Amino acid sequence: MTLGQMSDAQDFIAFVTLGVGMFIGSWASGRVVDAFRAGSGHGWNRIWLVPAAAAAVVLLLFALFFRSAEADRQSPVVSVS
């Protein structure tokens, strides 16, 4: 087995065991890092703003749409006769 085949096998095992989210995250992070290339280095401050903004959006969505089971039990039931 060559080194390239071992890498492909490891990638496949990681994909199967860790799921699609890790695959998409790895792909997206590579694109973000490449987008903020600055000369011979990277603009790490701007790179880290991307996942921070994504986390803020997820927090906002969670706060807007989360409903606990307790809140559902306490809400009054209105019947129409």
GROMACS elastic network, one bead per residue, 0.5 to 0.9 nm:
[ bonds ]
;  ai    aj funct       b0    kb
    1     4     6  0.82037   500
    1     5     6  0.61265   500
    1     6     6  0.66896   500
    2     5     6  0.52279   500
    2     6     6  0.63250   500
    2     7     6  0.87267   500
    3     6     6  0.50720   500
    3     7     6  0.62326   500
    3     8     6  0.86691   500
    4     7     6  0.51071   500
    4     8     6  0.62314   500
    4     9     6  0.86447   500
    5     8     6  0.50035   500
    5     9     6  0.61115   500
    5    10     6  0.85730   500
    6     9     6  0.50348   500
    6    10     6  0.61244   500
    6    11     6  0.85328   500
    7    10     6  0.50777   500
    7    11     6  0.61033   500
    7    12     6  0.85847   500
    8    11     6  0.50537   500
    8    12     6  0.61821   500
    8    13     6  0.86600   500
    9    12     6  0.50840   500
    9    13     6  0.61737   500
    9    14     6  0.85764   500
   10    13     6  0.50958   500
   10    14     6  0.60872   500
   10    15     6  0.84935   500
   11    14     6  0.51325   500
   11    15     6  0.61034   500
   11    16     6  0.86434   500
   12    16     6  0.61365   500
   12    17     6  0.85772   500
   13    16     6  0.51233   500
   13    17     6  0.60260   500
   13    18     6  0.82049   500
   14    17     6  0.52541   500
   14    18     6  0.55308   500
   14    19     6  0.74343   500
   14    22     6  0.83930   500
   14    23     6  0.84685   500
   15    18     6  0.55154   500
   15    19     6  0.51516   500
   15    20     6  0.63838   500
   15    21     6  0.88265   500
   15    22     6  0.73351   500
   15    23     6  0.64113   500
   16    19     6  0.56292   500
   16    20     6  0.80295   500
   18    21     6  0.76323   500
   18    22     6  0.63904   500
   18    23     6  0.83410   500
   19    22     6  0.59991   500
   19    23     6  0.69599   500
   20    23     6  0.50278   500
   20    24     6  0.61610   500
   20    25     6  0.84769   500
   21    24     6  0.51877   500
   21    25     6  0.59569   500
   21    26     6  0.84544   500
   22    26     6  0.59620   500
   22    27     6  0.84860   500
   23    26     6  0.52257   500
   23    27     6  0.62378   500
   23    28     6  0.86085   500
   24    27     6  0.50969   500
   24    28     6  0.59906   500
   24    29     6  0.84638   500
   25    28     6  0.50767   500
   25    29     6  0.59282   500
   25    30     6  0.84886   500
   26    29     6  0.52622   500
   26    30     6  0.62878   500
   26    31     6  0.87928   500
   27    30     6  0.53362   500
   27    31     6  0.65005   500
   27    32     6  0.89018   500
   28    31     6  0.51068   500
   28    32     6  0.62385   500
   28    33     6  0.86979   500
   29    32     6  0.50266   500
   29    33     6  0.61148   500
   29    34     6  0.84851   500
   29    47     6  0.88890   500
   29    51     6  0.88162   500
   30    33     6  0.52344   500
   30    34     6  0.61274   500
   30    35     6  0.85464   500
   31    34     6  0.51379   500
   31    35     6  0.60746   500
   31    36     6  0.88603   500
   32    35     6  0.50277   500
   32    36     6  0.65119   500
   32    47     6  0.65501   500
   32    50     6  0.77411   500
   33    36     6  0.54349   500
   33    37     6  0.65942   500
   33    42     6  0.72036   500
   33    43     6  0.82965   500
   33    44     6  0.81874   500
   33    47     6  0.62361   500
   34    37     6  0.54683   500
   34    42     6  0.81302   500
   35    42     6  0.89900   500
   35    47     6  0.85187   500
   36    41     6  0.89895   500
   36    42     6  0.59016   500
   36    43     6  0.55249   500
   36    44     6  0.77278   500
   36    46     6  0.70827   500
   36    47     6  0.64322   500
   37    40     6  0.74825   500
   37    41     6  0.60765   500
   37    43     6  0.61553   500
   37    44     6  0.88363   500
   38    41     6  0.52301   500
   38    43     6  0.57291   500
   39    42     6  0.73100   500
   41    44     6  0.88100   500
   42    45     6  0.87848   500
   42    46     6  0.89095   500
   42    47     6  0.80859   500
   43    46     6  0.56423   500
   43    47     6  0.62547   500
   43    48     6  0.88861   500
   44    48     6  0.60571   500
   44    49     6  0.85383   500
   45    48     6  0.54553   500
   45    49     6  0.65046   500
   46    49     6  0.50967   500
   46    50     6  0.69885   500
   47    50     6  0.57189   500
   47    51     6  0.77710   500
   48    51     6  0.58716   500
   48    52     6  0.63573   500
   48    53     6  0.87233   500
   49    53     6  0.59397   500
   49    54     6  0.85146   500
   50    53     6  0.52214   500
   50    54     6  0.62534   500
   50    55     6  0.86973   500
   51    55     6  0.60475   500
   51    56     6  0.85221   500
   52    55     6  0.51208   500
   52    56     6  0.62513   500
   52    57     6  0.87528   500
   53    57     6  0.62639   500
   53    58     6  0.86875   500
   54    57     6  0.51238   500
   54    58     6  0.62727   500
   54    59     6  0.86216   500
   55    58     6  0.50676   500
   55    59     6  0.60894   500
   55    60     6  0.85802   500
   56    59     6  0.50204   500
   56    60     6  0.61537   500
   56    61     6  0.86305   500
   57    60     6  0.50602   500
   57    61     6  0.61679   500
   57    62     6  0.84993   500
   58    61     6  0.50897   500
   58    62     6  0.59982   500
   58    63     6  0.85065   500
   59    62     6  0.50478   500
   59    63     6  0.60793   500
   59    64     6  0.85876   500
   60    63     6  0.51046   500
   60    64     6  0.61652   500
   60    65     6  0.86425   500
   61    64     6  0.51054   500
   61    65     6  0.60142   500
   61    66     6  0.80392   500
   62    65     6  0.54019   500
   62    66     6  0.54024   500
   63    66     6  0.58136   500
   63    67     6  0.89055   500
   64    67     6  0.87638   500
   67    70     6  0.83458   500
   67    71     6  0.66335   500
   67    72     6  0.72633   500
   68    71     6  0.53150   500
   68    72     6  0.65739   500
   68    73     6  0.89314   500
   69    72     6  0.50767   500
   69    73     6  0.63575   500
   69    74     6  0.88334   500
   70    73     6  0.51237   500
   70    74     6  0.63361   500
   70    75     6  0.87964   500
   71    74     6  0.51836   500
   71    75     6  0.62548   500
   72    75     6  0.54279   500
   72    76     6  0.86837   500
   73    76     6  0.80547   500
   74    77     6  0.89485   500
